Amino acid sequence: MKKTKKAGPGTDAPPGKNNGDGTENWGGGWPFRPGASNLQRNAKLIEQVRQIIADTPEVRPEKVEPLLEAVASGTYEVDARKLANALITKLLSES
């Protein structure tokens, strides 16, 4: 009579290897150790992001200049509802 292998728990996978202590080793290589090439790519990507951030001005003149002109000419209007919603949202998020 030929013995058949039982499937692993909840899967159709073959049973894991017994560690000798009643537990099974299903493999998978945890913790995952990425290869050096992944680390090099990530380092390059991080450096590119840092460079983009360094090159981006803190104040964007294309956004600020129209607002300054509207305030100077007296045409800038505040939407009271948007302001109130923003204030309430900020206050609630700090609680």
N, C-alpha and C positions, 0 to 999 in steps of 0.2 A: 504494500500500500504506500502511495506517494504522499508525503506531507506537503500541504500548501501553506504559504506564508500568510499570516494575518496582516491586514492593512493597519497602518498607523492610526492613532486616535483621530476620528472624524475625517479621515482622508482615504484616498485609494493608494496612498504612498506605502511603500514597504516599511515594516517596523524599523524603528531606530536602533542604533547599537546600544547594547546594555553596558553601562559603565561599571558593573560589578557591585554597585551599591544600591540596586533597586531603581535607579533613575536611568533614563534613556538620553542619549546624545543624538539630537536630530541634526547636528551640524549647523551650517549657516554662517559660521565664522563671525560670531558676535563677540566683541564689538567690531563693527565694520571698519576696516582699515583701508582708506582710499590709497590708490597708487600714487607714486611721486608725480606722475604727469598731471593728475587731478589737482594736486597741491600747487604745482607750478602754474596751472591755468587759473586757479583761484587767486593766487598771489598776483598774477598779471591783471586779472579783472579788478581786484581790490585796488591796485595801484591806478588803474584807469579811472575808477570811480572817484578816488581821492583827487586825481588831477582835474576831473570835471568839476568837482566841488570847489577846488581851489581857484579855478578859472571863472566861476560864476560869481558875479558881483552880488553883494548883500542887498544893494538897492537897485531895482530895475528901473532905469530912467523912463522906459516906454510906458510903464505903469504909473509912475509918480508924477511925471510932467503934466499929463492931462488933469490930474486931480489938483495939482498946484494952481493951474490956470483956472479951473472951475472955482476954487476957493477965492482966488484973487479977484475974479470977475463977479463973485457973489452968486453964481449959478449952481454951486454945489448944494445938493439937498440930501439930507439924511433920511432914509426910510426908517421911521420909528419902529415899525413892526420887526424889521430885520434886526435892528439894533437891540430891541428888547429880547427877541429870541436868542440872539447870540449871547447876551449877558446872562440870561436864565440858563442856557445850556452850559456856559462856562461855570457858573455858580454851582449847578447840580453835579457837574463832573468833578469838582473839587471836594465835594462832601464825602 
